[in-house]
Amino acid sequence: MKVLNIIVRILLGISLLIFGLNKAIHFLPMPPMEGEKAQFMMALASSEYIFKIVMVMEILTGIALLVNRFVPLFLIMFVPITVNIIGFHLSFDIAGIGGAAVVTILHVYLLFVNLDHFKGFLKFKTN
């Protein structure tokens, strides 16, 4: 099981690092967008900062996962981005959900195997 955890952590780390670096230096072509999907992405792009935040978080989370440092922290910090990635594909691009689904499954798996690190946050009632 430990080997599986390492493999999943490294796969997610590589994926996030590649996606983040692609936002910075554009080495992977993006498929053309049209309709509601294009309008939504243009609205996000017009704010300028949101893609920069996602890019930085993908790069930092990818590095953290690859070097196995601060993994629980970055897994939690990346949850809103994963939720929005899967939400975007469910709402606008169901045909392209494959990569998003893989990232989501890997992320959720790592959250569960690191659940002991989050028990303090998951208390229903505090003292």
C-alpha positions, 0 to 999 in steps of 0.5 A: 500500500505504501508503494501505491501511495508513493506512485499516486503522490508522484503521478499527481505531483508530475501532472500538477507541475506540468499543468502549472508550468504550461500556464507559465510557458505554454508548451502544450497546445490548448484545444479551441474553445467556443460557446459558454465554455469560451465565455466562462474562460474569458471572464476568468482571464479578464480578472488576470489574477485567477489563472496566476493563482491557479498556476502558482498553486499547481506548481507549488503543490506539484513540487511539494508532492514530488519532494514529499514535503508539506503534503497534507498542507498542499493537499488541503490548499488545492481542494478548491482548485480541484473542485473548480476543475471538476465543476468546470468540466461537469458544467461546460466540457463533459467530453473533456472530463477525463484528465480532470477526473484522473486528477480528482481521483488521485487528489481524493485518494491522497486526502484519504490516505493522509486523513490522520493529518486532518482529524483536528480539522474534522472535529464536529465540536471543539472544547 
